[in-house]
C-alpha cells in the first residue's frame, strides 16, 4: 500500500502554483496523493490543523508537514 501525501491549499495563486509544481511532481507509485482545497471544504480545516498545518499551501508527507511559500494562514481560512 502506498503512503499517503496530502496537499492542502486554499485556491490562491500561490497555492495553485505550488500544486502544479509540488503535488504533481510526487511519485504516485510511492504515494497516494490527495489534494484538499480548504477554501471549498472548510470541514477539513481541523484535520489539517491536527496534522500541524499552520498555513497553506502545505504538504503532509509521512506525518511531516512541509509549508510551501505562504498563501494564507489557517486563521484566514476560518
N, CA, C and O atoms as a Maestro MAE file, in Angstrom:
{
 s_m_m2io_version
 :::
 2.0.0
}

f_m_ct {
 s_m_title
 :::
 protein
 m_atom[312] {
  # First column is atom index #
  i_m_mmod_type
  r_m_x_coord
  r_m_y_coord
  r_m_z_coord
  i_m_residue_number
  s_m_chain_name
  s_m_pdb_residue_name
  s_m_pdb_atom_name
  i_m_atomic_number
  :::
  1 25 0.846 -1.191 0.000 1 A "UNK " " N  " 7
  2 3 0.000 0.000 0.000 1 A "UNK " " CA " 6
  3 2 0.884 1.245 0.000 1 A "UNK " " C  " 6
  4 15 1.900 1.286 0.695 1 A "UNK " " O  " 8
  5 25 0.506 2.243 -0.766 2 A "UNK " " N  " 7
  6 3 1.267 3.475 -0.844 2 A "UNK " " CA " 6
  7 2 1.050 4.345 0.384 2 A "UNK " " C  " 6
  8 15 -0.027 4.357 0.980 2 A "UNK " " O  " 8
  9 25 2.095 5.069 0.744 3 A "UNK " " N  " 7
  10 3 1.995 6.045 1.817 3 A "UNK " " CA " 6
  11 2 1.165 7.217 1.304 3 A "UNK " " C  " 6
  12 15 1.166 7.508 0.108 3 A "UNK " " O  " 8
  13 25 0.456 7.888 2.209 4 A "UNK " " N  " 7
  14 3 -0.419 8.983 1.815 4 A "UNK " " CA " 6
  15 2 0.317 10.311 1.855 4 A "UNK " " C  " 6
  16 15 1.087 10.575 2.779 4 A "UNK " " O  " 8
  17 25 0.083 11.140 0.860 5 A "UNK " " N  " 7
  18 3 0.567 12.515 0.804 5 A "UNK " " CA " 6
  19 2 -0.657 13.395 0.624 5 A "UNK " " C  " 6
  20 15 -1.436 13.197 -0.308 5 A "UNK " " O  " 8
  21 25 -0.829 14.368 1.514 6 A "UNK " " N  " 7
  22 3 -1.986 15.264 1.413 6 A "UNK " " CA " 6
  23 2 -1.474 16.676 1.174 6 A "UNK " " C  " 6
  24 15 -0.678 17.204 1.951 6 A "UNK " " O  " 8
  25 25 -1.945 17.277 0.083 7 A "UNK " " N  " 7
  26 3 -1.588 18.642 -0.265 7 A "UNK " " CA " 6
  27 2 -2.783 19.523 0.064 7 A "UNK " " C  " 6
  28 15 -3.834 19.413 -0.568 7 A "UNK " " O  " 8
  29 25 -2.623 20.402 1.059 8 A "UNK " " N  " 7
  30 3 -3.685 21.319 1.469 8 A "UNK " " CA " 6
  31 2 -3.434 22.676 0.821 8 A "UNK " " C  " 6
  32 15 -2.306 23.170 0.803 8 A "UNK " " O  " 8
  33 25 -4.506 23.275 0.286 9 A "UNK " " N  " 7
  34 3 -4.380 24.611 -0.271 9 A "UNK " " CA " 6
  35 2 -5.712 25.343 -0.186 9 A "UNK " " C  " 6
  36 15 -6.723 24.770 0.219 9 A "UNK " " O  " 8
  37 25 -5.700 26.624 -0.576 10 A "UNK " " N  " 7
  38 3 -6.909 27.436 -0.491 10 A "UNK " " CA " 6
  39 2 -7.340 28.001 -1.836 10 A "UNK " " C  " 6
  40 15 -8.287 28.783 -1.904 10 A "UNK " " O  " 8
  41 25 -6.660 27.616 -2.895 11 A "UNK " " N  " 7
  42 3 -7.060 28.060 -4.219 11 A "UNK " " CA " 6
  43 2 -6.448 29.373 -4.667 11 A "UNK " " C  " 6
  44 15 -6.717 29.826 -5.780 11 A "UNK " " O  " 8
  45 25 -5.628 29.997 -3.825 12 A "UNK " " N  " 7
  46 3 -4.994 31.265 -4.202 12 A "UNK " " CA " 6
  47 2 -3.912 30.996 -5.265 12 A "UNK " " C  " 6
  48 15 -3.520 29.845 -5.459 12 A "UNK " " O  " 8
  49 25 -3.432 32.026 -5.944 13 A "UNK " " N  " 7
  50 3 -2.412 31.820 -6.975 13 A "UNK " " CA " 6
  51 2 -1.150 31.116 -6.459 13 A "UNK " " C  " 6
  52 15 -0.582 30.281 -7.164 13 A "UNK " " O  " 8
  53 25 -0.708 31.439 -5.249 14 A "UNK " " N  " 7
  54 3 0.464 30.773 -4.664 14 A "UNK " " CA " 6
  55 2 0.180 29.280 -4.492 14 A "UNK " " C  " 6
  56 15 1.026 28.439 -4.795 14 A "UNK " " O  " 8
  57 25 -1.012 28.964 -4.005 15 A "UNK " " N  " 7
  58 3 -1.390 27.567 -3.785 15 A "UNK " " CA " 6
  59 2 -1.472 26.783 -5.087 15 A "UNK " " C  " 6
  60 15 -0.996 25.651 -5.169 15 A "UNK " " O  " 8
  61 25 -2.071 27.383 -6.095 16 A "UNK " " N  " 7
  62 3 -2.220 26.702 -7.379 16 A "UNK " " CA " 6
  63 2 -0.853 26.462 -8.012 16 A "UNK " " C  " 6
  64 15 -0.605 25.394 -8.572 16 A "UNK " " O  " 8
  65 25 0.027 27.445 -7.926 17 A "UNK " " N  " 7
  66 3 1.381 27.281 -8.461 17 A "UNK " " CA " 6
  67 2 2.112 26.165 -7.731 17 A "UNK " " C  " 6
  68 15 2.801 25.359 -8.356 17 A "UNK " " O  " 8
  69 25 1.964 26.111 -6.399 18 A "UNK " " N  " 7
  70 3 2.608 25.060 -5.612 18 A "UNK " " CA " 6
  71 2 2.019 23.697 -5.948 18 A "UNK " " C  " 6
  72 15 2.749 22.710 -6.040 18 A "UNK " " O  " 8
  73 25 0.717 23.638 -6.128 19 A "UNK " " N  " 7
  74 3 0.091 22.364 -6.507 19 A "UNK " " CA " 6
  75 2 0.651 21.876 -7.836 19 A "UNK " " C  " 6
  76 15 0.993 20.702 -7.979 19 A "UNK " " O  " 8
  77 25 0.743 22.774 -8.802 20 A "UNK " " N  " 7
  78 3 1.257 22.391 -10.115 20 A "UNK " " CA " 6
  79 2 2.711 21.941 -10.041 20 A "UNK " " C  " 6
  80 15 3.102 21.005 -10.739 20 A "UNK " " O  " 8
  81 25 3.507 22.587 -9.214 21 A "UNK " " N  " 7
  82 3 4.936 22.275 -9.153 21 A "UNK " " CA " 6
  83 2 5.252 21.125 -8.205 21 A "UNK " " C  " 6
  84 15 6.072 20.265 -8.527 21 A "UNK " " O  " 8
  85 25 4.613 21.101 -7.043 22 A "UNK " " N  " 7
  86 3 4.989 20.149 -5.997 22 A "UNK " " CA " 6
  87 2 4.121 18.897 -6.014 22 A "UNK " " C  " 6
  88 15 4.637 17.787 -6.145 22 A "UNK " " O  " 8
  89 25 2.829 19.064 -5.886 23 A "UNK " " N  " 7
  90 3 1.942 17.897 -5.796 23 A "UNK " " CA " 6
  91 2 2.011 17.045 -7.058 23 A "UNK " " C  " 6
  92 15 1.955 15.817 -6.988 23 A "UNK " " O  " 8
  93 25 2.132 17.692 -8.200 24 A "UNK " " N  " 7
  94 3 2.200 16.932 -9.443 24 A "UNK " " CA " 6
  95 2 3.534 16.216 -9.623 24 A "UNK " " C  " 6
  96 15 3.633 15.291 -10.429 24 A "UNK " " O  " 8
  97 25 4.567 16.634 -8.875 25 A "UNK " " N  " 7
  98 3 5.893 16.024 -9.002 25 A "UNK " " CA " 6
  99 2 6.078 14.800 -8.107 25 A "UNK " " C  " 6
  100 15 7.073 14.086 -8.231 25 A "UNK " " O  " 8
  101 25 5.135 14.558 -7.216 26 A "UNK " " N  " 7
  102 3 5.253 13.433 -6.287 26 A "UNK " " CA " 6
  103 2 5.097 12.117 -7.039 26 A "UNK " " C  " 6
  104 15 4.217 11.974 -7.887 26 A "UNK " " O  " 8
  105 25 5.944 11.178 -6.724 27 A "UNK " " N  " 7
  106 3 5.932 9.852 -7.352 27 A "UNK " " CA " 6
  107 2 4.680 9.092 -6.903 27 A "UNK " " C  " 6
  108 15 4.597 8.615 -5.771 27 A "UNK " " O  " 8
  109 25 3.732 8.993 -7.796 28 A "UNK " " N  " 7
  110 3 2.446 8.371 -7.455 28 A "UNK " " CA " 6
  111 2 2.537 6.859 -7.343 28 A "UNK " " C  " 6
  112 15 1.580 6.217 -6.912 28 A "UNK " " O  " 8
  113 25 3.654 6.285 -7.716 29 A "UNK " " N  " 7
  114 3 3.837 4.850 -7.483 29 A "UNK " " CA " 6
  115 2 4.251 4.602 -6.030 29 A "UNK " " C  " 6
  116 15 4.161 3.475 -5.544 29 A "UNK " " O  " 8
  117 25 4.699 5.639 -5.347 30 A "UNK " " N  " 7
  118 3 5.099 5.531 -3.941 30 A "UNK " " CA " 6
  119 2 4.102 6.164 -2.984 30 A "UNK " " C  " 6
  120 15 3.998 5.751 -1.829 30 A "UNK " " O  " 8
  121 25 3.365 7.168 -3.460 31 A "UNK " " N  " 7
  122 3 2.460 7.925 -2.593 31 A "UNK " " CA " 6
  123 2 1.075 8.043 -3.213 31 A "UNK " " C  " 6
  124 15 0.928 8.298 -4.409 31 A "UNK " " O  " 8
  125 25 0.069 7.852 -2.375 32 A "UNK " " N  " 7
  126 3 -1.310 8.147 -2.765 32 A "UNK " " CA " 6
  127 2 -1.522 9.621 -2.457 32 A "UNK " " C  " 6
  128 15 -1.547 10.013 -1.290 32 A "UNK " " O  " 8
  129 25 -1.675 10.442 -3.495 33 A "UNK " " N  " 7
  130 3 -1.761 11.885 -3.332 33 A "UNK " " CA " 6
  131 2 -3.219 12.324 -3.265 33 A "UNK " " C  " 6
  132 15 -4.039 11.953 -4.105 33 A "UNK " " O  " 8
  133 25 -3.517 13.120 -2.250 34 A "UNK " " N  " 7
  134 3 -4.849 13.708 -2.114 34 A "UNK " " CA " 6
  135 2 -4.679 15.224 -2.093 34 A "UNK " " C  " 6
  136 15 -3.842 15.752 -1.361 34 A "UNK " " O  " 8
  137 25 -5.465 15.909 -2.888 35 A "UNK " " N  " 7
  138 3 -5.457 17.367 -2.932 35 A "UNK " " CA " 6
  139 2 -6.701 17.841 -2.183 35 A "UNK " " C  " 6
  140 15 -7.820 17.439 -2.504 35 A "UNK " " O  " 8
  141 25 -6.496 18.704 -1.177 36 A "UNK " " N  " 7
  142 3 -7.614 19.200 -0.373 36 A "UNK " " CA " 6
  143 2 -7.660 20.724 -0.485 36 A "UNK " " C  " 6
  144 15 -6.732 21.414 -0.064 36 A "UNK " " O  " 8
  145 25 -8.737 21.232 -1.052 37 A "UNK " " N  " 7
  146 3 -8.961 22.671 -1.207 37 A "UNK " " CA " 6
  147 2 -9.740 23.134 0.022 37 A "UNK " " C  " 6
  148 15 -10.958 22.970 0.087 37 A "UNK " " O  " 8
  149 25 -9.036 23.711 0.993 38 A "UNK " " N  " 7
  150 3 -9.667 24.097 2.256 38 A "UNK " " CA " 6
  151 2 -10.627 25.271 2.094 38 A "UNK " " C  " 6
  152 15 -11.508 25.466 2.931 38 A "UNK " " O  " 8
  153 25 -10.471 26.042 1.049 39 A "UNK " " N  " 7
  154 3 -11.416 27.124 0.795 39 A "UNK " " CA " 6
  155 2 -12.783 26.597 0.405 39 A "UNK " " C  " 6
  156 15 -13.800 27.241 0.661 39 A "UNK " " O  " 8
  157 25 -12.807 25.427 -0.213 40 A "UNK " " N  " 7
  158 3 -14.067 24.819 -0.638 40 A "UNK " " CA " 6
  159 2 -14.574 23.770 0.346 40 A "UNK " " C  " 6
  160 15 -15.764 23.454 0.357 40 A "UNK " " O  " 8
  161 25 -13.684 23.230 1.168 41 A "UNK " " N  " 7
  162 3 -14.070 22.188 2.123 41 A "UNK " " CA " 6
  163 2 -13.544 22.555 3.508 41 A "UNK " " C  " 6
  164 15 -12.585 21.962 4.003 41 A "UNK " " O  " 8
  165 25 -14.190 23.542 4.119 42 A "UNK " " N  " 7
  166 3 -13.755 24.034 5.432 42 A "UNK " " CA " 6
  167 2 -13.866 22.976 6.531 42 A "UNK " " C  " 6
  168 15 -13.245 23.115 7.585 42 A "UNK " " O  " 8
  169 25 -14.644 21.927 6.299 43 A "UNK " " N  " 7
  170 3 -14.774 20.868 7.297 43 A "UNK " " CA " 6
  171 2 -13.455 20.122 7.500 43 A "UNK " " C  " 6
  172 15 -13.296 19.416 8.495 43 A "UNK " " O  " 8
  173 25 -12.512 20.269 6.572 44 A "UNK " " N  " 7
  174 3 -11.217 19.590 6.675 44 A "UNK " " CA " 6
  175 2 -10.166 20.434 7.407 44 A "UNK " " C  " 6
  176 15 -9.051 19.965 7.635 44 A "UNK " " O  " 8
  177 25 -10.513 21.681 7.779 45 A "UNK " " N  " 7
  178 3 -9.562 22.554 8.473 45 A "UNK " " CA " 6
  179 2 -9.086 21.933 9.793 45 A "UNK " " C  " 6
  180 15 -7.880 21.935 10.041 45 A "UNK " " O  " 8
  181 25 -9.967 21.403 10.650 46 A "UNK " " N  " 7
  182 3 -9.480 20.790 11.894 46 A "UNK " " CA " 6
  183 2 -8.504 19.638 11.644 46 A "UNK " " C  " 6
  184 15 -7.538 19.472 12.390 46 A "UNK " " O  " 8
  185 25 -8.746 18.863 10.625 47 A "UNK " " N  " 7
  186 3 -7.853 17.759 10.260 47 A "UNK " " CA " 6
  187 2 -6.468 18.296 9.877 47 A "UNK " " C  " 6
  188 15 -5.443 17.768 10.307 47 A "UNK " " O  " 8
  189 25 -6.460 19.350 9.064 48 A "UNK " " N  " 7
  190 3 -5.190 19.943 8.643 48 A "UNK " " CA " 6
  191 2 -4.439 20.512 9.842 48 A "UNK " " C  " 6
  192 15 -3.229 20.323 9.967 48 A "UNK " " O  " 8
  193 25 -5.154 21.208 10.719 49 A "UNK " " N  " 7
  194 3 -4.517 21.769 11.915 49 A "UNK " " CA " 6
  195 2 -3.968 20.669 12.815 49 A "UNK " " C  " 6
  196 15 -2.876 20.806 13.368 49 A "UNK " " O  " 8
  197 25 -4.711 19.587 12.965 50 A "UNK " " N  " 7
  198 3 -4.248 18.473 13.796 50 A "UNK " " CA " 6
  199 2 -2.987 17.839 13.230 50 A "UNK " " C  " 6
  200 15 -2.162 17.306 13.972 50 A "UNK " " O  " 8
  201 25 -2.842 17.901 11.907 51 A "UNK " " N  " 7
  202 3 -1.633 17.367 11.267 51 A "UNK " " CA " 6
  203 2 -0.447 18.315 11.399 51 A "UNK " " C  " 6
  204 15 0.689 17.942 11.105 51 A "UNK " " O  " 8
  205 25 -0.717 19.560 11.848 52 A "UNK " " N  " 7
  206 3 0.353 20.533 12.035 52 A "UNK " " CA " 6
  207 2 0.422 21.621 10.990 52 A "UNK " " C  " 6
  208 15 1.365 22.413 10.979 52 A "UNK " " O  " 8
  209 25 -0.566 21.673 10.106 53 A "UNK " " N  " 7
  210 3 -0.583 22.702 9.073 53 A "UNK " " CA " 6
  211 2 -0.923 24.047 9.709 53 A "UNK " " C  " 6
  212 15 -1.956 24.191 10.363 53 A "UNK " " O  " 8
  213 25 -0.042 25.034 9.510 54 A "UNK " " N  " 7
  214 3 -0.244 26.377 10.052 54 A "UNK " " CA " 6
  215 2 -0.613 27.372 8.963 54 A "UNK " " C  " 6
  216 15 -1.225 28.403 9.241 54 A "UNK " " O  " 8
  217 25 -0.243 27.066 7.729 55 A "UNK " " N  " 7
  218 3 -0.565 27.916 6.589 55 A "UNK " " CA " 6
  219 2 -0.587 27.046 5.340 55 A "UNK " " C  " 6
  220 15 -0.056 25.935 5.319 55 A "UNK " " O  " 8
  221 25 -1.216 27.581 4.303 56 A "UNK " " N  " 7
  222 3 -1.265 26.867 3.036 56 A "UNK " " CA " 6
  223 2 -0.578 27.699 1.970 56 A "UNK " " C  " 6
  224 15 -0.557 28.926 2.060 56 A "UNK " " O  " 8
  225 25 -0.028 27.061 0.981 57 A "UNK " " N  " 7
  226 3 -0.042 25.643 0.687 57 A "UNK " " CA " 6
  227 2 0.886 24.859 1.606 57 A "UNK " " C  " 6
  228 15 1.918 25.361 2.050 57 A "UNK " " O  " 8
  229 25 0.498 23.627 1.878 58 A "UNK " " N  " 7
  230 3 1.298 22.745 2.719 58 A "UNK " " CA " 6
  231 2 1.118 21.308 2.259 58 A "UNK " " C  " 6
  232 15 0.052 20.911 1.790 58 A "UNK " " O  " 8
  233 25 2.176 20.551 2.404 59 A "UNK " " N  " 7
  234 3 2.163 19.140 2.047 59 A "UNK " " CA " 6
  235 2 2.437 18.331 3.302 59 A "UNK " " C  " 6
  236 15 3.436 18.557 3.985 59 A "UNK " " O  " 8
  237 25 1.557 17.390 3.609 60 A "UNK " " N  " 7
  238 3 1.768 16.467 4.723 60 A "UNK " " CA " 6
  239 2 2.203 15.145 4.104 60 A "UNK " " C  " 6
  240 15 1.461 14.517 3.349 60 A "UNK " " O  " 8
  241 25 3.405 14.744 4.438 61 A "UNK " " N  " 7
  242 3 4.015 13.572 3.825 61 A "UNK " " CA " 6
  243 2 4.720 12.766 4.916 61 A "UNK " " C  " 6
  244 15 5.652 13.254 5.555 61 A "UNK " " O  " 8
  245 25 4.273 11.547 5.121 62 A "UNK " " N  " 7
  246 3 4.886 10.710 6.145 62 A "UNK " " CA " 6
  247 2 4.775 11.287 7.543 62 A "UNK " " C  " 6
  248 15 5.650 11.067 8.380 62 A "UNK " " O  " 8
  249 25 3.706 12.024 7.799 63 A "UNK " " N  " 7
  250 3 3.495 12.623 9.116 63 A "UNK " " CA " 6
  251 2 4.219 13.939 9.321 63 A "UNK " " C  " 6
  252 15 4.025 14.588 10.349 63 A "UNK " " O  " 8
  253 25 5.049 14.353 8.373 64 A "UNK " " N  " 7
  254 3 5.760 15.632 8.463 64 A "UNK " " CA " 6
  255 2 5.024 16.668 7.613 64 A "UNK " " C  " 6
  256 15 4.484 16.352 6.553 64 A "UNK " " O  " 8
  257 25 5.015 17.908 8.101 65 A "UNK " " N  " 7
  258 3 4.366 19.000 7.382 65 A "UNK " " CA " 6
  259 2 5.426 19.847 6.707 65 A "UNK " " C  " 6
  260 15 6.398 20.268 7.335 65 A "UNK " " O  " 8
  261 25 5.231 20.092 5.425 66 A "UNK " " N  " 7
  262 3 6.120 20.949 4.655 66 A "UNK " " CA " 6
  263 2 5.315 22.151 4.185 66 A "UNK " " C  " 6
  264 15 4.472 22.039 3.295 66 A "UNK " " O  " 8
  265 25 5.585 23.305 4.795 67 A "UNK " " N  " 7
  266 3 4.912 24.538 4.389 67 A "UNK " " CA " 6
  267 2 5.645 25.089 3.170 67 A "UNK " " C  " 6
  268 15 6.864 25.260 3.191 67 A "UNK " " O  " 8
  269 25 4.905 25.361 2.130 68 A "UNK " " N  " 7
  270 3 5.473 25.776 0.858 68 A "UNK " " CA " 6
  271 2 5.072 27.220 0.603 68 A "UNK " " C  " 6
  272 15 3.893 27.522 0.413 68 A "UNK " " O  " 8
  273 25 6.068 28.118 0.600 69 A "UNK " " N  " 7
  274 3 5.797 29.529 0.377 69 A "UNK " " CA " 6
  275 2 4.782 29.997 1.412 69 A "UNK " " C  " 6
  276 15 4.756 29.452 2.516 69 A "UNK " " O  " 8
  277 25 3.955 30.972 1.106 70 A "UNK " " N  " 7
  278 3 2.907 31.404 2.026 70 A "UNK " " CA " 6
  279 2 1.766 31.970 1.214 70 A "UNK " " C  " 6
  280 15 1.920 32.974 0.519 70 A "UNK " " O  " 8
  281 25 0.624 31.323 1.306 71 A "UNK " " N  " 7
  282 3 -0.567 31.793 0.607 71 A "UNK " " CA " 6
  283 2 -1.575 32.377 1.580 71 A "UNK " " C  " 6
  284 15 -2.090 33.475 1.372 71 A "UNK " " O  " 8
  285 25 -1.856 31.620 2.664 72 A "UNK " " N  " 7
  286 3 -2.818 32.063 3.658 72 A "UNK " " CA " 6
  287 2 -2.601 31.279 4.950 72 A "UNK " " C  " 6
  288 15 -2.227 30.106 4.924 72 A "UNK " " O  " 8
  289 25 -2.840 31.939 6.073 73 A "UNK " " N  " 7
  290 3 -2.767 31.249 7.359 73 A "UNK " " CA " 6
  291 2 -4.066 30.482 7.578 73 A "UNK " " C  " 6
  292 15 -5.090 30.776 6.961 73 A "UNK " " O  " 8
  293 25 -4.006 29.507 8.456 74 A "UNK " " N  " 7
  294 3 -5.221 28.740 8.759 74 A "UNK " " CA " 6
  295 2 -6.279 29.647 9.373 74 A "UNK " " C  " 6
  296 15 -7.472 29.436 9.155 74 A "UNK " " O  " 8
  297 25 -5.866 30.641 10.130 75 A "UNK " " N  " 7
  298 3 -6.803 31.598 10.729 75 A "UNK " " CA " 6
  299 2 -7.577 32.322 9.637 75 A "UNK " " C  " 6
  300 15 -8.778 32.553 9.776 75 A "UNK " " O  " 8
  301 25 -6.896 32.682 8.549 76 A "UNK " " N  " 7
  302 3 -7.563 33.370 7.450 76 A "UNK " " CA " 6
  303 2 -8.613 32.491 6.781 76 A "UNK " " C  " 6
  304 15 -9.601 33.004 6.255 76 A "UNK " " O  " 8
  305 25 -8.415 31.187 6.792 77 A "UNK " " N  " 7
  306 3 -9.351 30.269 6.135 77 A "UNK " " CA " 6
  307 2 -10.629 30.055 6.939 77 A "UNK " " C  " 6
  308 15 -11.667 29.685 6.389 77 A "UNK " " O  " 8
  309 25 -10.543 30.288 8.228 78 A "UNK " " N  " 7
  310 3 -11.718 30.074 9.079 78 A "UNK " " CA " 6
  311 2 -12.665 31.216 8.882 78 A "UNK " " C  " 6
  312 15 -13.728 31.249 9.501 78 A "UNK " " O  " 8
  :::
 }
 m_bond[311] {
  # First column is bond index #
  i_m_from
  i_m_to
  i_m_order
  :::
  1 1 2 1
  2 2 3 1
  3 3 4 2
  4 3 5 1
  5 5 6 1
  6 6 7 1
  7 7 8 2
  8 7 9 1
  9 9 10 1
  10 10 11 1
  11 11 12 2
  12 11 13 1
  13 13 14 1
  14 14 15 1
  15 15 16 2
  16 15 17 1
  17 17 18 1
  18 18 19 1
  19 19 20 2
  20 19 21 1
  21 21 22 1
  22 22 23 1
  23 23 24 2
  24 23 25 1
  25 25 26 1
  26 26 27 1
  27 27 28 2
  28 27 29 1
  29 29 30 1
  30 30 31 1
  31 31 32 2
  32 31 33 1
  33 33 34 1
  34 34 35 1
  35 35 36 2
  36 35 37 1
  37 37 38 1
  38 38 39 1
  39 39 40 2
  40 39 41 1
  41 41 42 1
  42 42 43 1
  43 43 44 2
  44 43 45 1
  45 45 46 1
  46 46 47 1
  47 47 48 2
  48 47 49 1
  49 49 50 1
  50 50 51 1
  51 51 52 2
  52 51 53 1
  53 53 54 1
  54 54 55 1
  55 55 56 2
  56 55 57 1
  57 57 58 1
  58 58 59 1
  59 59 60 2
  60 59 61 1
  61 61 62 1
  62 62 63 1
  63 63 64 2
  64 63 65 1
  65 65 66 1
  66 66 67 1
  67 67 68 2
  68 67 69 1
  69 69 70 1
  70 70 71 1
  71 71 72 2
  72 71 73 1
  73 73 74 1
  74 74 75 1
  75 75 76 2
  76 75 77 1
  77 77 78 1
  78 78 79 1
  79 79 80 2
  80 79 81 1
  81 81 82 1
  82 82 83 1
  83 83 84 2
  84 83 85 1
  85 85 86 1
  86 86 87 1
  87 87 88 2
  88 87 89 1
  89 89 90 1
  90 90 91 1
  91 91 92 2
  92 91 93 1
  93 93 94 1
  94 94 95 1
  95 95 96 2
  96 95 97 1
  97 97 98 1
  98 98 99 1
  99 99 100 2
  100 99 101 1
  101 101 102 1
  102 102 103 1
  103 103 104 2
  104 103 105 1
  105 105 106 1
  106 106 107 1
  107 107 108 2
  108 107 109 1
  109 109 110 1
  110 110 111 1
  111 111 112 2
  112 111 113 1
  113 113 114 1
  114 114 115 1
  115 115 116 2
  116 115 117 1
  117 117 118 1
  118 118 119 1
  119 119 120 2
  120 119 121 1
  121 121 122 1
  122 122 123 1
  123 123 124 2
  124 123 125 1
  125 125 126 1
  126 126 127 1
  127 127 128 2
  128 127 129 1
  129 129 130 1
  130 130 131 1
  131 131 132 2
  132 131 133 1
  133 133 134 1
  134 134 135 1
  135 135 136 2
  136 135 137 1
  137 137 138 1
  138 138 139 1
  139 139 140 2
  140 139 141 1
  141 141 142 1
  142 142 143 1
  143 143 144 2
  144 143 145 1
  145 145 146 1
  146 146 147 1
  147 147 148 2
  148 147 149 1
  149 149 150 1
  150 150 151 1
  151 151 152 2
  152 151 153 1
  153 153 154 1
  154 154 155 1
  155 155 156 2
  156 155 157 1
  157 157 158 1
  158 158 159 1
  159 159 160 2
  160 159 161 1
  161 161 162 1
  162 162 163 1
  163 163 164 2
  164 163 165 1
  165 165 166 1
  166 166 167 1
  167 167 168 2
  168 167 169 1
  169 169 170 1
  170 170 171 1
  171 171 172 2
  172 171 173 1
  173 173 174 1
  174 174 175 1
  175 175 176 2
  176 175 177 1
  177 177 178 1
  178 178 179 1
  179 179 180 2
  180 179 181 1
  181 181 182 1
  182 182 183 1
  183 183 184 2
  184 183 185 1
  185 185 186 1
  186 186 187 1
  187 187 188 2
  188 187 189 1
  189 189 190 1
  190 190 191 1
  191 191 192 2
  192 191 193 1
  193 193 194 1
  194 194 195 1
  195 195 196 2
  196 195 197 1
  197 197 198 1
  198 198 199 1
  199 199 200 2
  200 199 201 1
  201 201 202 1
  202 202 203 1
  203 203 204 2
  204 203 205 1
  205 205 206 1
  206 206 207 1
  207 207 208 2
  208 207 209 1
  209 209 210 1
  210 210 211 1
  211 211 212 2
  212 211 213 1
  213 213 214 1
  214 214 215 1
  215 215 216 2
  216 215 217 1
  217 217 218 1
  218 218 219 1
  219 219 220 2
  220 219 221 1
  221 221 222 1
  222 222 223 1
  223 223 224 2
  224 223 225 1
  225 225 226 1
  226 226 227 1
  227 227 228 2
  228 227 229 1
  229 229 230 1
  230 230 231 1
  231 231 232 2
  232 231 233 1
  233 233 234 1
  234 234 235 1
  235 235 236 2
  236 235 237 1
  237 237 238 1
  238 238 239 1
  239 239 240 2
  240 239 241 1
  241 241 242 1
  242 242 243 1
  243 243 244 2
  244 243 245 1
  245 245 246 1
  246 246 247 1
  247 247 248 2
  248 247 249 1
  249 249 250 1
  250 250 251 1
  251 251 252 2
  252 251 253 1
  253 253 254 1
  254 254 255 1
  255 255 256 2
  256 255 257 1
  257 257 258 1
  258 258 259 1
  259 259 260 2
  260 259 261 1
  261 261 262 1
  262 262 263 1
  263 263 264 2
  264 263 265 1
  265 265 266 1
  266 266 267 1
  267 267 268 2
  268 267 269 1
  269 269 270 1
  270 270 271 1
  271 271 272 2
  272 271 273 1
  273 273 274 1
  274 274 275 1
  275 275 276 2
  276 275 277 1
  277 277 278 1
  278 278 279 1
  279 279 280 2
  280 279 281 1
  281 281 282 1
  282 282 283 1
  283 283 284 2
  284 283 285 1
  285 285 286 1
  286 286 287 1
  287 287 288 2
  288 287 289 1
  289 289 290 1
  290 290 291 1
  291 291 292 2
  292 291 293 1
  293 293 294 1
  294 294 295 1
  295 295 296 2
  296 295 297 1
  297 297 298 1
  298 298 299 1
  299 299 300 2
  300 299 301 1
  301 301 302 1
  302 302 303 1
  303 303 304 2
  304 303 305 1
  305 305 306 1
  306 306 307 1
  307 307 308 2
  308 307 309 1
  309 309 310 1
  310 310 311 1
  311 311 312 2
  :::
 }
}
